[in-house]
Amino acid sequence: MLKISGMHLIGMLAGLLIATSAAPAAGTAVTAVTVVAAEPGQRTLEDCRKAYDACYAECRKKHPEQDLSGDAARTTCGSACAAQRTVCRAELEYREKAKPQLDQMIDQLKKMLDDFLKGLPGTTPPPESPQPAPEKKDDGPVKI
């Protein structure tokens, strides 16, 4: 069985997003700078912001031209920076909000399935069938 964690899924989707984004204009270079301040499980929103700022500063440094081609190159480069920031934020949201709820739902589902399986025939003794009522002897007519 293939197991994929939420973090890997987010990374794969982000890679797909970057790979399928619009192609840059002819003659422009695509530059993406990845700045990671902490391990993925330890990042904060501040780390995401700093990584984006550093990435976009690198874009401005590599493409300082103040004409249409410079603007296009910075925009293309900045798009990759924005995609990285989006991935960073998505990882945080998953870790802080979605994962705890998903873990709780998984635990509830496991409990429900365990309870269901306990009730299947062959896993527990069947409930006793009700005993038939004892036969009443007919002593004839009742004397008063």
Contact map, one row per residue, 1 for C-alpha under 8 A:
111000000000000000000000000000000000000000000000000000000000000000000000000000000000000000000000000000000000000000000000000000000000000000000000
111100000000000000000000000000000000000000000000000000000000000000000000000000000000000000000000000000000000000000000000000000000000000000000000
111110000000000000000000000000000000000000000000000000000000000000000000000000000000000000000000000000000000000000000000000000000000000000000000
011111011000000000000000000000000000000000000000000000000000000000000000000000000000000000000000000000000000000000000000000000000000000000000000
001111111000000000000000000000000000000000000000000000000000000000000000000000000000000000000000000000000000000000000000000000000000000000000000
000111111100000000000000000000000000000000000000000000000000000000000000000000000000000000000100000000000000000000000000000000000000000000000000
000011111110000000000000000000000000000000000000000000000000000000000000000000000000000000100100000000000000000000000000000000000000000000000000
000111111111000000000000000000000000000000000000000000000000000000000000000000000000000000000000000000000000000000000000000000000000000000000000
000111111111100000000000000000000000000000000000000000000000000000000000000000000000000000000000000000000000000000000000000000000000000000000000
000001111111110000000000000000000000000000000000000000000000000000000000000000000000001001100000000000000000000000000000000000000000000000000000
000000111111111000000000000000000000000000000000000000000000000000000000000000000000001000000000000000000000000000000000000000000000000000000000
000000011111111100000000000000000000000000000000000000000000000000000000000000000000000000000000000000000000000000000000000000000000000000000000
000000001111111110000000000000000000000000000000000000000000000000000000000000000000000000000000000000000000000000000000000000000000000000000000
000000000111111111000000000000000000000000000000000000000000000000000000000000000011001000000000000000000000000000000000000000000000000000000000
000000000011111111100000000000000000000000000000000000000000000000000000000000000000000000000000000000000000000000000000000000000000000000000000
000000000001111111110000000000000000000000000000000000000000000000000000000000000000000000000000000000000000000000000000000000000000000000000000
000000000000111111111000000000000000000000000000000000000000000000000000000000000010000000000000000000000000000000000000000000000000000000000000
000000000000011111111000000000000000000000000000000000000000000000000000000000010010000000000000000000000000000000000000000000000000000000000000
000000000000001111111000000000000000000000000000000000000000000000000000000000000000000000000000000000000000000000000000000000000000000000000000
000000000000000111111100000000000000000000000000000000000000000000000000000000000000000000000000000000000000000000000000000000000000000000000000
000000000000000011111110000000000000000000000000000000000000000000000000000000000000000000000000000000000000000000000000000000000000000000000000
000000000000000000011111000000000000000000000000000000000000000000000000000000000000000000000000000000000000000000000000000000000000000000000000
000000000000000000001111100000000000000000000000000000000000000000000000000000000000000000000000000000000000000000000000000000000000000000000000
000000000000000000000111110111000000000000000000000000000000000000000001100100000000000000000000000000000000000000000000000000000000000000000000
000000000000000000000011111100000000000000000000000000000000000000000001100000000000000000000000000000000000000000000000000000000000000000000000
000000000000000000000001111100000000000000000000000000000000000000000000000000000000000000000000000000000000000000000000000000000000000000000000
000000000000000000000000111110000000000000000000000000000000000000000000000000000000000000000000000000000000000000000000000000000000000000000000
000000000000000000000001111111000000000000000000000000000000000000001001100000000000000000000000000000000000000000000000000000000000000000000000
000000000000000000000001001111100000000000000000000000000000000000000000100010000000000000000000000000000000000000000000000000000000000000000000
000000000000000000000001000111110000000000000000000000000000000000000000100110000000000000000000000000000000000000000000000000000000000000000000
000000000000000000000000000011111000000000000000000000000010000000000000000010010000000000000000000000000000000000000000000000000000000000000000
000000000000000000000000000001111100000000000000000000100010000000000000000011011000000000000000000000000000000000000000000000000000000000000000
000000000000000000000000000000111110000000000000000001100100000000000000000000001000000000000000000000000000000000000000000000000000000000000000
000000000000000000000000000000011111000000000000001000100000000000000000000000001001000000000000000000000000000000000000000000000000000000000000
000000000000000000000000000000001111100000000000001101100000000000000000000000000000000000000000000000000000000000000000000000000000000000000000
000000000000000000000000000000000111111000000010001000000000000000000000000000000000000000000000000000000000000000000000000000000000000000000000
000000000000000000000000000000000011111000100010001000000000000000000000000000000000000000000000000000000000000000000000000000000000000000000000
000000000000000000000000000000000001111111100010000000000000000000000000000000000000000000000000000000000000000000000000000000000000000000000000
000000000000000000000000000000000001111111100000000000000000000000000000000000000000000000000000000000000000000000000000000000000000000000000000
000000000000000000000000000000000000011111100000000000000000000000000000000000000000000000100000000000000000000000000000000000000000000000000000
000000000000000000000000000000000000011111100000000000000000000000000000000000000000000000000010000000000000000000000000000000000000000000000000
000000000000000000000000000000000000011111110000000000000000000000000000000000000000000000000000000000000000000000000000000000000000000000000000
000000000000000000000000000000000000111111111111000000000000000000000000000000000000000100010000000000000000000000000000000000000000000000000000
000000000000000000000000000000000000000001111111000000000000000000000000000000000000000000010000000000000000000000000000000000000000000000000000
000000000000000000000000000000000000000000111111100000000000000000000000000000000000000010010000000000000000000000000000000000000000000000000000
000000000000000000000000000000000000000000111111110000000000000000000000000000000000000000000000000000000000000000000000000000000000000000000000
000000000000000000000000000000000001110000111111111000000000000000000000000000000000000000000000000000000000000000000000000000000000000000000000
000000000000000000000000000000000000000000111111111100000000000000000000000000000000100110000000000000000000000000000000000000000000000000000000
000000000000000000000000000000000000000000001111111110000000000000000000000000000000100000000000000000000000000000000000000000000000000000000000
000000000000000000000000000000000000000000000111111111000000000000000000000000000000000000000000000000000000000000000000000000000000000000000000
000000000000000000000000000000000111100000000011111111100000000000000000000000000000100000000000000000000000000000000000000000000000000000000000
000000000000000000000000000000000010000000000001111111110000000000000000000000001101100000000000000000000000000000000000000000000000000000000000
000000000000000000000000000000000000000000000000111111111000000000000000000000000000000000000000000000000000000000000000000000000000000000000000
000000000000000000000000000000001010000000000000011111111100000000000000000000000000000000000000000000000000000000000000000000000000000000000000
000000000000000000000000000000011110000000000000001111111110000000000000000001001000000000000000000000000000000000000000000000000000000000000000
000000000000000000000000000000000000000000000000000111111111000000000000000011001000000000000000000000000000000000000000000000000000000000000000
000000000000000000000000000000000000000000000000000011111111100000000000000000000000000000000000000000000000000000000000000000000000000000000000
000000000000000000000000000000001000000000000000000001111111110000000000000000000000000000000000000000000000000000000000000000000000000000000000
000000000000000000000000000000110000000000000000000000111111111000000000010011000000000000000000000000000000000000000000000000000000000000000000
000000000000000000000000000000000000000000000000000000011111111100000000010000000000000000000000000000000000000000000000000000000000000000000000
000000000000000000000000000000000000000000000000000000001111111100000000000000000000000000000000000000000000000000000000000000000000000000000000
000000000000000000000000000000000000000000000000000000000111111100000000000000000000000000000000000000000000000000000000000000000000000000000000
000000000000000000000000000000000000000000000000000000000011111110000110110000000000000000000000000000000000000000000000000000000000000000000000
000000000000000000000000000000000000000000000000000000000001111111000100000000000000000000000000000000000000000000000000000000000000000000000000
000000000000000000000000000000000000000000000000000000000000001111101110000000000000000000000000000000000000000000000000000000000000000000000000
000000000000000000000000000000000000000000000000000000000000000111110110000000000000000000000000000000000000000000000000000000000000000000000000
000000000000000000000000000000000000000000000000000000000000000011111110000000000000000000000000000000000000000000000000000000000000000000000000
000000000000000000000000000000000000000000000000000000000000000001111111000000000000000000000000000000000000000000000000000000000000000000000000
000000000000000000000000000100000000000000000000000000000000000010111111100000000000000000000000000000000000000000000000000000000000000000000000
000000000000000000000000000000000000000000000000000000000000001111111111110000000000000000000000000000000000000000000000000000000000000000000000
000000000000000000000000000000000000000000000000000000000000001011111111111000000000000000000000000000000000000000000000000000000000000000000000
000000000000000000000001100100000000000000000000000000000000000000011111111100000000000000000000000000000000000000000000000000000000000000000000
000000000000000000000001100111000000000000000000000000000000001000001111111110000000000000000000000000000000000000000000000000000000000000000000
000000000000000000000000000000000000000000000000000000000011001000000111111111000000000000000000000000000000000000000000000000000000000000000000
000000000000000000000000000000000000000000000000000000000000000000000011111111100000000000000000000000000000000000000000000000000000000000000000
000000000000000000000001000001000000000000000000000000000000000000000001111111110000000000000000000000000000000000000000000000000000000000000000
000000000000000000000000000011110000000000000000000000010010000000000000111111111000000000000000000000000000000000000000000000000000000000000000
000000000000000000000000000000010000000000000000000000110010000000000000011111111100000000000000000000000000000000000000000000000000000000000000
000000000000000000000000000000000000000000000000000000000000000000000000001111111110000000000000000000000000000000000000000000000000000000000000
000000000000000001000000000000110000000000000000000000000000000000000000000111111111000000000000000000000000000000000000000000000000000000000000
000000000000000000000000000000011100000000000000000100110000000000000000000011111111100000000000000000000000000000000000000000000000000000000000
000000000000000000000000000000000000000000000000000100000000000000000000000001111111110000000000000000000000000000000000000000000000000000000000
000000000000010011000000000000000000000000000000000000000000000000000000000000111111111000000000000000000000000000000000000000000000000000000000
000000000000010000000000000000000100000000000000000100000000000000000000000000011111111100000000000000000000000000000000000000000000000000000000
000000000000000000000000000000000000000000000001101100000000000000000000000000001111111110000000000000000000000000000000000000000000000000000000
000000000000000000000000000000000000000000000000000000000000000000000000000000000111111111000000000000000000000000000000000000000000000000000000
000000000110010000000000000000000000000000000000000000000000000000000000000000000011111111100000000000000000000000000000000000000000000000000000
000000000000000000000000000000000000000000100001000000000000000000000000000000000001111111110000000000000000000000000000000000000000000000000000
000000000000000000000000000000000000000000001001000000000000000000000000000000000000111111111000000000000000000000000000000000000000000000000000
000000000100000000000000000000000000000000000000000000000000000000000000000000000000011111111100000000000000000000000000000000000000000000000000
000000100100000000000000000000000000000100000000000000000000000000000000000000000000001111111110000000000000000000000000000000000000000000000000
000000000000000000000000000000000000000000111000000000000000000000000000000000000000000111111111000000000000000000000000000000000000000000000000
000000000000000000000000000000000000000000000000000000000000000000000000000000000000000011111111110000000000000000000000000000000000000000000000
000001100000000000000000000000000000000000000000000000000000000000000000000000000000000001111111111000000000000000000000000000000000000000000000
000000000000000000000000000000000000000010000000000000000000000000000000000000000000000000111111111100000000000000000000000000000000000000000000
000000000000000000000000000000000000000000000000000000000000000000000000000000000000000000011111111100000000000000000000000000000000000000000000
000000000000000000000000000000000000000000000000000000000000000000000000000000000000000000001111111110000000000000000000000000000000000000000000
000000000000000000000000000000000000000000000000000000000000000000000000000000000000000000001111111111000000000000000000000000000000000000000000
000000000000000000000000000000000000000000000000000000000000000000000000000000000000000000000111111111100000000000000000000000000000000000000000
000000000000000000000000000000000000000000000000000000000000000000000000000000000000000000000011111111110000000000000000000000000000000000000000
000000000000000000000000000000000000000000000000000000000000000000000000000000000000000000000000111111111000000000000000000000000000000000000000
000000000000000000000000000000000000000000000000000000000000000000000000000000000000000000000000011111111100000000000000000000000000000000000000
000000000000000000000000000000000000000000000000000000000000000000000000000000000000000000000000001111111110000000000000000000000000000000000000
000000000000000000000000000000000000000000000000000000000000000000000000000000000000000000000000000111111111000000000000000000000000000000000000
000000000000000000000000000000000000000000000000000000000000000000000000000000000000000000000000000011111111100000000000000000000000000000000000
000000000000000000000000000000000000000000000000000000000000000000000000000000000000000000000000000001111111110000000000000000000000000000000000
000000000000000000000000000000000000000000000000000000000000000000000000000000000000000000000000000000111111111000000000000000000000000000000000
000000000000000000000000000000000000000000000000000000000000000000000000000000000000000000000000000000011111111100000000000000000000000000000000
000000000000000000000000000000000000000000000000000000000000000000000000000000000000000000000000000000001111111110000000000000000000000000000000
000000000000000000000000000000000000000000000000000000000000000000000000000000000000000000000000000000000111111111000000000000000000000000000000
000000000000000000000000000000000000000000000000000000000000000000000000000000000000000000000000000000000011111111100000000000000000000000000000
000000000000000000000000000000000000000000000000000000000000000000000000000000000000000000000000000000000001111111110000000000000000000000000000
000000000000000000000000000000000000000000000000000000000000000000000000000000000000000000000000000000000000111111111000000000000000000000000000
000000000000000000000000000000000000000000000000000000000000000000000000000000000000000000000000000000000000011111111100000000000000000000000000
000000000000000000000000000000000000000000000000000000000000000000000000000000000000000000000000000000000000001111111110000000000000000000000000
000000000000000000000000000000000000000000000000000000000000000000000000000000000000000000000000000000000000000111111111000000000000000000000000
000000000000000000000000000000000000000000000000000000000000000000000000000000000000000000000000000000000000000011111111001000000000000000000000
000000000000000000000000000000000000000000000000000000000000000000000000000000000000000000000000000000000000000001111111001100000000000000000000
000000000000000000000000000000000000000000000000000000000000000000000000000000000000000000000000000000000000000000111111101100000000000000000000
000000000000000000000000000000000000000000000000000000000000000000000000000000000000000000000000000000000000000000011111111100000000000000000000
000000000000000000000000000000000000000000000000000000000000000000000000000000000000000000000000000000000000000000000011111111000000000000000000
000000000000000000000000000000000000000000000000000000000000000000000000000000000000000000000000000000000000000000000001111110000000000000000000
000000000000000000000000000000000000000000000000000000000000000000000000000000000000000000000000000000000000000000001111111110000000000000000000
000000000000000000000000000000000000000000000000000000000000000000000000000000000000000000000000000000000000000000000111111111000000000000000000
000000000000000000000000000000000000000000000000000000000000000000000000000000000000000000000000000000000000000000000000111111100000000000000000
000000000000000000000000000000000000000000000000000000000000000000000000000000000000000000000000000000000000000000000000100111110000000000000000
000000000000000000000000000000000000000000000000000000000000000000000000000000000000000000000000000000000000000000000000000011111000000000000000
000000000000000000000000000000000000000000000000000000000000000000000000000000000000000000000000000000000000000000000000000001111100000000000000
000000000000000000000000000000000000000000000000000000000000000000000000000000000000000000000000000000000000000000000000000000111110000000000000
000000000000000000000000000000000000000000000000000000000000000000000000000000000000000000000000000000000000000000000000000000011111000000000000
000000000000000000000000000000000000000000000000000000000000000000000000000000000000000000000000000000000000000000000000000000001111100000000000
000000000000000000000000000000000000000000000000000000000000000000000000000000000000000000000000000000000000000000000000000000000111110000000000
000000000000000000000000000000000000000000000000000000000000000000000000000000000000000000000000000000000000000000000000000000000011111000000000
000000000000000000000000000000000000000000000000000000000000000000000000000000000000000000000000000000000000000000000000000000000001111100000000
000000000000000000000000000000000000000000000000000000000000000000000000000000000000000000000000000000000000000000000000000000000000111110000000
000000000000000000000000000000000000000000000000000000000000000000000000000000000000000000000000000000000000000000000000000000000000011111000000
000000000000000000000000000000000000000000000000000000000000000000000000000000000000000000000000000000000000000000000000000000000000001111100000
000000000000000000000000000000000000000000000000000000000000000000000000000000000000000000000000000000000000000000000000000000000000000111110000
000000000000000000000000000000000000000000000000000000000000000000000000000000000000000000000000000000000000000000000000000000000000000011111100
000000000000000000000000000000000000000000000000000000000000000000000000000000000000000000000000000000000000000000000000000000000000000001111100
000000000000000000000000000000000000000000000000000000000000000000000000000000000000000000000000000000000000000000000000000000000000000000111110
000000000000000000000000000000000000000000000000000000000000000000000000000000000000000000000000000000000000000000000000000000000000000000111111
000000000000000000000000000000000000000000000000000000000000000000000000000000000000000000000000000000000000000000000000000000000000000000001111
000000000000000000000000000000000000000000000000000000000000000000000000000000000000000000000000000000000000000000000000000000000000000000000111
